[in-house]
């Protein structure tokens, strides 16, 4: 019986989490920075002015990168099931 390489699985899990969250977080950071500069220049302090563009930008990013995210999660799921088969099958 083979031992499951838990360290490799945890490392792969963290890398997948970074890959899937990075596009949304980077876009939210960029949009937030642009809105903050705009608010500082115009002295408009409205909370919804920062919230609505972020939600729209993240929605667009999710639509654009959705197939990449789905493919990545499917490949990771197959990897996990392969690891379970290796442990249970031999």
Buried (B, 14 or more C-beta within 10 A) or exposed (E): EEEEEEEEBEEBEEEBEEBBEEBBEEBBEEBBEEBEEEBEEEEEEEEEBBEEBBEEBBEEBEEEBEEEBEEBEEEBEEBEEEBEEBEEEE
